[in-house]
Amino acid sequence: RLEEFLKKEVDLELSTLPDFEERVIDFSEVEQQMNSINTIPAPCAPVINPQAPNAATGTSLRVCWGLFSDDTVECYQLCYKPVSNERHSEEQAEHTLKVKETYCTITNLLPNTQYEFWVSALNASGISPPSERAVYVTAPSPPTIKSKKIRSCENAALVCWESGDINPVDSYMVEL
């Protein structure tokens, strides 16, 4: 019987036409209530500090910044890249770290090298604009003394050394 029924063509006719009326729904009250909910705005841009004295070693830098508003911040996004004098500086690798504090020590850097840093603040509503960019410099690597070239006499000594740094070093301090 089921097989017979499924073979039949069924034509349905409705005795009355469906009557749908157009309704314009006013969401202004809902929108007003949604706007009255206390939402957290995205934070303002942080301010990155200039490099502090003794904040660098040959392979690390301590970077600090501040947020000069009462914004709620969940974490910060610290970005950096080496500064290059070449035309293709845009191709330099850019690194990004998520940080909970307003400071960070970056390691595994090259000695006597300039790095450009910038930071953004994040919360549930979004990300802030980036801070201004700041340039920090790692300390030079220690020079290598050329022991075969050392000469001395009663009142003087000649000491020669060689810098392993690619960038020029401003000065050296010789301690006796």
C-alpha positions as CSV (number, residue, x, y, z in Angstrom):
1,R,0.0,0.0,0.0
2,L,2.8,2.4,0.9
3,E,4.5,1.8,-2.4
4,E,1.2,2.5,-4.2
5,F,0.7,5.7,-2.2
6,L,4.2,7.0,-3.0
7,K,3.7,6.6,-6.7
8,K,0.7,8.9,-6.7
9,E,1.1,12.6,-7.6
10,V,-0.5,14.8,-5.0
11,D,-1.7,18.3,-5.9
12,L,-2.6,20.5,-2.9
13,E,-4.8,23.5,-3.3
14,L,-5.4,26.0,-0.5
15,S,-8.9,27.1,-0.1
16,T,-7.8,30.6,1.2
17,L,-4.8,32.7,0.3
18,P,-2.3,33.3,3.1
19,D,-2.6,36.8,4.4
20,F,0.7,38.3,5.6
21,E,0.7,41.8,6.8
22,E,3.9,43.9,6.6
23,R,5.1,44.9,10.0
24,V,7.7,47.5,10.8
25,I,9.5,46.6,13.9
26,D,10.9,49.5,16.0
27,F,14.2,48.5,17.6
28,S,15.0,52.0,19.0
29,E,14.1,51.0,22.6
30,V,16.3,47.9,22.4
31,E,19.1,50.0,20.9
32,Q,18.7,52.5,23.7
33,Q,18.9,49.7,26.3
34,M,22.0,48.2,24.6
35,N,23.7,51.6,24.6
36,S,23.0,52.1,28.3
37,I,24.9,49.0,29.2
38,N,28.2,50.0,30.7
39,T,30.8,48.8,28.2
40,I,34.6,49.2,28.5
41,P,36.1,51.3,25.8
42,A,39.2,50.2,24.0
43,P,42.3,51.6,25.7
44,C,44.3,54.7,24.7
45,A,47.8,54.4,23.2
46,P,50.5,53.7,25.8
47,V,53.6,56.0,26.0
48,I,56.9,54.2,25.6
49,N,59.8,55.5,27.7
50,P,63.2,56.4,26.3
51,Q,66.0,54.0,27.1
52,A,67.1,54.2,30.7
53,P,70.8,54.1,31.7
54,N,72.0,50.5,32.4
55,A,69.0,49.0,30.7
56,A,71.1,47.1,28.2
57,T,73.6,44.3,28.0
58,G,75.2,43.0,24.8
59,T,72.3,40.7,24.2
60,S,69.3,42.2,26.1
61,L,67.3,45.3,26.6
62,R,64.8,46.3,29.3
63,V,61.9,48.3,27.7
64,C,59.4,50.3,29.8
65,W,56.2,52.1,29.0
66,G,53.2,53.7,30.8
67,L,49.5,54.1,30.3
68,F,48.4,57.6,31.3
69,S,44.7,57.0,31.6
70,D,42.3,55.0,33.7
71,D,41.7,52.5,30.9
72,T,41.2,48.9,31.7
73,V,44.0,46.8,30.2
74,E,44.3,43.0,30.1
75,C,47.7,42.9,28.5
76,Y,50.1,44.7,26.2
77,Q,51.5,43.8,22.8
78,L,55.2,44.8,22.5
79,C,56.6,44.9,18.9
80,Y,60.2,45.4,17.9
81,K,62.6,45.1,15.0
82,P,66.2,45.9,14.3
83,V,66.8,49.3,12.8
84,S,68.4,49.1,9.4
85,N,70.0,51.9,7.4
86,E,69.3,49.9,4.2
87,R,66.5,50.8,1.9
88,H,64.7,47.5,2.5
89,S,64.3,48.1,6.3
90,E,60.6,47.0,5.9
91,E,61.8,43.5,5.3
92,Q,63.4,43.3,8.7
93,A,61.8,40.6,10.9
94,E,59.2,42.1,13.2
95,H,58.7,40.4,16.6
96,T,55.6,40.6,18.8
97,L,55.3,39.6,22.5
98,K,52.3,39.6,24.8
99,V,53.1,41.2,28.2
100,K,51.1,41.6,31.4
101,E,53.3,44.3,32.9
102,T,54.4,47.7,31.7
103,Y,58.0,46.5,31.2
104,C,59.7,43.7,29.5
105,T,63.3,42.4,29.1
106,I,64.0,41.2,25.6
107,T,66.9,38.7,25.2
108,N,68.8,37.0,22.4
109,L,69.6,40.4,20.7
110,L,72.7,41.4,18.8
111,P,75.4,43.5,20.5
112,N,75.7,47.2,19.6
113,T,72.5,47.1,17.6
114,Q,69.6,49.6,17.4
115,Y,66.1,48.2,17.9
116,E,62.9,50.0,17.3
117,F,60.1,49.3,19.8
118,W,56.4,50.2,20.0
119,V,53.6,48.9,22.2
120,S,49.7,48.7,22.2
121,A,47.3,48.0,25.0
122,L,44.5,45.3,24.7
123,N,41.2,44.7,26.6
124,A,37.9,43.0,25.8
125,S,36.8,45.9,23.6
126,G,39.8,45.9,21.4
127,I,43.4,47.1,20.8
128,S,44.7,50.6,21.3
129,P,46.6,52.6,18.7
130,P,50.3,51.9,18.9
131,S,52.6,54.1,20.9
132,E,55.2,56.3,19.3
133,R,58.3,54.3,18.3
134,A,61.4,54.4,20.5
135,V,64.9,53.3,19.5
136,Y,67.0,51.4,22.1
137,V,70.6,50.2,21.6
138,T,72.2,47.1,23.0
139,A,75.6,47.4,24.6
140,P,78.7,46.6,22.5
141,S,80.4,43.3,22.9
142,P,83.6,43.4,24.9
143,P,86.7,44.0,22.8
144,T,89.4,41.3,22.3
145,I,92.8,42.2,23.6
146,K,95.6,41.4,21.1
147,S,98.0,39.9,23.6
148,K,100.9,39.5,21.1
149,K,100.9,43.2,20.5
150,I,101.2,44.3,24.1
151,R,104.3,46.3,24.9
152,S,105.4,47.8,28.1
153,C,108.3,49.7,29.8
154,E,108.9,51.2,33.2
155,N,106.5,54.2,32.8
156,A,104.1,53.1,30.0
157,A,102.2,50.3,28.4
158,L,100.8,49.8,24.9
159,V,97.6,47.7,24.8
160,C,95.9,46.9,21.5
161,W,92.4,45.5,21.1
162,E,89.9,44.7,18.4
163,S,86.2,45.3,18.4
164,G,84.0,42.5,17.2
165,D,81.1,44.9,16.7
166,I,79.7,45.7,13.2
167,N,78.5,49.1,14.2
168,P,81.2,51.7,15.4
169,V,81.7,52.0,19.1
170,D,81.7,55.6,20.6
171,S,84.4,55.1,23.2
172,Y,86.3,52.5,25.3
173,M,87.1,52.6,29.0
174,V,90.5,51.2,29.9
175,E,90.9,50.2,33.6
176,L,94.3,49.5,35.2
